[in-house]
């Protein structure tokens, strides 16, 4: 399905915004945001994050910030922010960490339903689309493929597969942060590989 976003002269979407959503916007979503932004730099993809119950201005949780820094990804000074209807209007693709987050997104902006997926669901759909061959009307770029993902979900969703949720490590033992970081890193790597 073609994107409704502006296109450049080659028919490629001029850009797409991917919004990553978790609860407090201090652990999972900012990590996924930064990992995606780093991997997709220069691709026309803008990545942002927000929380369904975020307190504005909170930094990335220190254990997650340390894991980002150890991976060579700056945790950055930007603070947490609460999810807004405006965020959801601007996003071409919304990646939620859990089913609860997905439900909160849809409750806030029902029109975002078809553009909102669990992160792991989006990975499975993108990998299936890549394995089948991206449609000819989707330009061969990460921005175009991410913008097209919502329209391809029905065709490429794995039947019977229950996408995994990304568990919240906040205020849990360090090993839980490491496990979450590894899960996010793997999901981001797989998604970027599938759309590149």
Helices and strands as residue ranges (DSSP letters): E 16-22, H 28-39, E 45-51, H 62-70, H 85-90, E 93-96, H 99-108, G 110-115, E 116-118, H 119-132, H 142-156, H 174-195
